[in-house]
C-alpha cells in the first residue's frame, strides 16, 4: 500500500511511543494499527534502527526493539553557598537536551531549578546526584540528596503524627518549611507539569501520573536515605508551563496561586474509609490559604456523616471566602454530602450537586 508522508510520520511516532511497553510485539501492534504488511513493518523498524532511534536485539521471532539512549549525564555535585540552581541546570542538564521542543525544555528547566533549590535550602545534604537520560520518546531527570528526608522534615515542621501525612500537604501546595525563602509552590506545580513525578524518601514513595491524574503512594521495604525526585516527560508533550500555572489561578484572581486540587485518596491508609472529624480537619488544614479548592473523590466509594459534616457544613460556614467544589463523587459520597447540607436548602452547593447529577444523566 502507498503511505503518504503524514501517515509515515504517524507510524514512526506510534512505534517510538509504544516500543518501551511492547519490545517484542511492536511490529505486530503497528501492522494491526495501520494495516501494513510484515515486509513493510520490517522496513519501518529497520529504518528506525539505522537512524539510531531503536536498538534491535535477537533474530526473527525472538527480536526485541528498544529505544536507544540519545544522550545523558550523571554527576555528583558538592553543595555549598556558592552553588545556585541555575548553574546546575545550565551545566549538568540543558546541554543534554539539545533539539527538545521549547515547551518541554521550559518544563524541564522549571523542574530542575525548583528541585535543586529545595535540595540546597532544605536537605542539609553535602552532596547531590543529578542524572538526565533521553531517548526518542522520553526525558527522565533524577535529583537525589542524602539529607534529612523531605517527608520527615515536613512531619517535624508541621507536627504531624505520621510522615505519610506530609504527602497530602505536598499535594495541597503552598507548603514550605522556610517562608522567608520559598512560597511552597515548587513541588505543587512541578508535579503537575511532568507526565510522571515521584518522590521517594524513607519508606514512602509518592507518585503523580499526569495522563490519568492518579496520585499514588507506596511503602517500600528498604528505607531510602535522603530524598530522590524523578521527573519524566514525553519529548512530544504539547502542554506548556504557563498553561499549568494558569490552571491553578482562580478565575477571579488575575495574579498568584489561589486554586488547589486535592486528591482525597492520599488521605487514606490501606483499606481505611474517610469517616471521622479528625480526618476532615487534617484534610482542611491550611486550606484557608486558597480561594478555590477542588476536592477530588476519585477512588473514594463512601464517606462518613461526621467527615462530610465537618468539611461541607462546618468548615464552609467558618470560611465563607473559600469556594469548595467536590468532583468525581460516587453516589454514596454525593448522598452523604447532600445530607450534610439538608439543614440549609438554599446553600449554593446544593444547586451545584443537583447540576452535577443532571450532567451525569445526560452523559
PyMOL commands that set and color helices and strands:
alter all, ss='L'
color gray80, all
select helices_A, chain A and resi 5-18+26-34+38-50+60-62+85-96+102-122+150-158+165-172+186-193+241-247+264-267+277-284+287-289+305-318+331-340+348-362
alter helices_A, ss='H'
color red, helices_A
select strands_A, chain A and resi 54-57+64-67+71-78+127-134+138-145+196-209+214-234+259-263+292-296+323-327
alter strands_A, ss='S'
color yellow, strands_A
deselect
rebuild
show_as cartoon
